[in-house]
Amino acid sequence: MPLSPFPIISITEAMILQDEPMGSKDKFWCQLSPMTAGGERWLFKQPRPQLENIEHLAEKIAREVAALLNVPCAHIELADYQGIRGSISLEVQQPGEVLVHGDEVIAGRVTGYDRTKKRRTSDHTFEHIRKAILEVCKGNCEEDLRQFAGFLVLDALIGNTDRHHENWALLRRESRQGVDYRLAPSFDHASSLGREMRDERRLLLLRENRLDAYIQNGPGAVYLAELGNQAIPPIELVRRLVLTLPEYFRPWLGALENVTSERLDGIFKRIPADWISAAQEQFAMALIRRARQLMISFGK
């Protein structure tokens, strides 16, 4: 039985709530259901205007791949606003929760941390992330850290180079018993799957067997060591951390067995045909398959 395409949500002017200033792309908050207080809010994001940019597809594919790994991830749908193709992301916080971005979490617990730099922040290391989470959580520290390790494995699998300190967060909730934090689901995966390339380059990398170089050279936004250290590719970060923190990372390497070619095919077959080119599909699938193969070898 053929798979049904992913739905495309039509956004109208009446659904728009407000613009979202954070980030580098045009985006706005909207409400799909009747405009009632407390209704679900979705963030519409459109890709940058460069030809053949697939940031909106990267968001949707990343969400579906995360589901195969069982990595908590924001709910993403494909969307259209006045002829502009994009994606919508469901707000990750529940009623009563406040989103606290990683820069604020770390800055309050690591002396001298620079919140003003979003990228190339070499003190945005896994160890500083770990220290910050350990200091604010209560009984769920280990679960939060295991979940964050899942984010990094997902990043390596899809080639996400943008896990900077505003692209992860904790959820804060106050009650009579005090203040609790939990790690928010993963969000913002637009910088994945070679989204920045033209189709001609995608096909060239595949034809010349340069996919490994692409995977192993793309700089990520989580560093291994602070102060002057060069950015490390997401897949190399996982390779090194699995050696020192196997309790966090090995379970996710095992979960890669769920990312089969058949299941990947099922994801890509559901993308509406006129939304993705053959070169975009071939490159994205090849990248995920090869990254999966490399990471499975880390666990042996």
Beta strands, then each sheet from edge to edge (+ up, - down):
strand 1: 8-11
strand 2: 16-19
strand 3: 27-30
strand 4: 42-45
strand 5: 76-81
strand 6: 84-90
strand 7: 97-101
strand 8: 169-175
strand 9: 178-183
sheet 1: 1+ 5+ 6- 4+ 3- 2+
sheet 2: 7+ 8- 9+
end
